[in-house]
Amino acid sequence: MNYDVFISYSRKDSKIAEEIYSTLSSAGLNCFIDKEGIAAGADFPEVLANRIDESGVFLLLAGKNAYQSKFTKNEILHAFKHKRSGCIIPYLIDDTPMPADLEFLLGNVNWVDSKVKKTGELPGIVRAALANPDKGTVGGRKVKKSKLGWIVLPLLLLAIAGVAMLLRKDYQEQSSTDTARLDKVALNASIARVDSLIGASAALAREDPYGTAPAQISALQEASSELSRTDSIKRVIASYDPDVVFSLDLSPRSRAIQAKLDSIHNVWKGFATDSYDLWLVTRSKSEAAIALEYIDYALSVKSDPTLESIRQKLTR
């Protein structure tokens, strides 16, 4: 580890950033701030990504200017991909509400409010994070954030599948003549699976919104597919029990699934277009790779002509 702290900030907050840099450095902490240590002609986004990786703590000066900075957003995304939550410290420097895309990422991280914790207290906060990098929403588990979704989702889906198998076994063991009961058992099993998958996606989003994005999408798409099956069973039952049409409304679940998928798509589309705009300025290979990664996330939810066009430009 070459640096104790990477300071992420908007150029408009340079005065505050320099004050914090001075405070941390005076306390004996080795800090990186992007005004230093970058050679002329270097691939700027790649250098910053490497410096984040080489730093123990990612300190974000969170406020209006940072929220509007595309460079800062990319730094936040990189930190979430490669660091444990206890090593990410958003330091609130004003009262501006977070935009939705950053709330998606930062909602589960321990914030530090400058009104409560003054600049002079930051060295102690940083040292505590360096001493215990797993402290925070990860709960002490030594798991890379970007891999967490692939660990959690299979376990959740196994549990969901187990419930569904038990219900379907019950379904198969009933008398074949008891059609109505069999259909209702199947209907309940299908609804239970839909709700479990929606819940699994929400749990993953709370645990790690960035690293589990593919797993969230997979769970929601599975839920959508299962909901189609639920609707088919409902139609069968409605053919001999019309009351079921009025007593079971699946549209709220359908809208909830679609709203969550649209939200994920829009978040990653926003990140992708921001990265593309930066690439137009820097022509950096690393920035192009970042934009393509975000495009893949967004397009895994649904097609988007704008993103397809951007991908073609990036891969020429």
Secondary structure as UniProt FT lines:
FT   STRAND          3..8
FT   HELIX           11..13
FT   HELIX           14..26
FT   TURN            27..28
FT   STRAND          31..32
FT   TURN            34..35
FT   TURN            40..41
FT   HELIX           44..53
FT   STRAND          55..62
FT   HELIX           64..68
FT   HELIX           70..82
FT   HELIX           85..87
FT   STRAND          88..92
FT   HELIX           100..106
FT   TURN            107..108
FT   STRAND          112..113
FT   TURN            114..116
FT   HELIX           119..121
FT   HELIX           122..131
FT   TURN            133..134
FT   TURN            137..140
FT   HELIX           145..173
FT   TURN            176..177
FT   HELIX           179..207
FT   TURN            209..212
FT   HELIX           213..238
FT   TURN            239..240
FT   HELIX           243..247
FT   HELIX           251..282
FT   HELIX           285..299
FT   TURN            300..301
FT   HELIX           305..314
//
